[in-house]
Amino acid sequence: MARIARHLRCNFLWLVAKPDIDYLIQVLVVSVSLCLFTFSAGHLLAKLFRLDHSSRVALLYGLACGIRVLGWC
């Protein structure tokens, strides 16, 4: 376990010391795109089912938490 932590710490320090801007931009674009898609889908589903405000918030929160579990947002 300590070996994995050391490996991750070294990779993080390497990323900070020599940042790969193209990679960071790609990660940012993909993450933001998936978050926008999820929130848009939640908003459209809420409109489709004519949910009230509290149900709409619960739906958006549930979708966002599902995405966070996958590590996307």
N, C-alpha and C positions, 0 to 999 in steps of 0.2 A: 504494500500500500504506500509506504514512504517512497518507494522507487517511482511509482506512478505520479505522486505529488511532486517529486523533484523534477520529473520529466515535464509535467505541465507547467511548473514554475519556470523552467528553463525556456520552454517554448514561448511563454508569455513575455519573459524578459527579452527574448530575441525579437518578438513582434514589436515591442516598444522601442528597442534599440534600432531595428531596421524595418520600419513599417512598410508593408506592401500595399500601396495605396489602391491599386486595382482590385486586390482581394477585399480590402475593407469596403470599397465602394460597392462591389458585388454583394457582399453580405448585407450591407445597409439597404440596398435596393430590394433584394429578395425579402428581407424582414419587413420592410415598410409595405411592400406590395401584398404580402400575405395578411398583414394586419388590416390594411385597407379593404382587401377582399372580404375578410371575415366580418368586419364591422358593417360593410355595405350589404352583405348577405343577411346579417341580422336585422338591419334596418328594413330591407325589402321583405323579409319574412314577417316582421312586425306589421308592416303595412298590409301585406297580403292577408294576414289573419285578423286585422283590425284590432290589435292589442291596445290596451290602455297604457298610460305612461309607466306605471310600475311594472307591468308585465314586459314592456319593451326593454326597460332597464335590466330586468332579470335575464331576458334572452340575450342581450348584448354581453352582459357580465358572464353568463354561462359559456357563450361562444369564446369570449376572450380567455377565460380560464382554461378551456379546452386547448386553445392554441398555446398558452403558456406551459401547459403540461408537456406539450410536444417540443417546447423550447424555441418556438418561432418568434414570440413577442416578448 
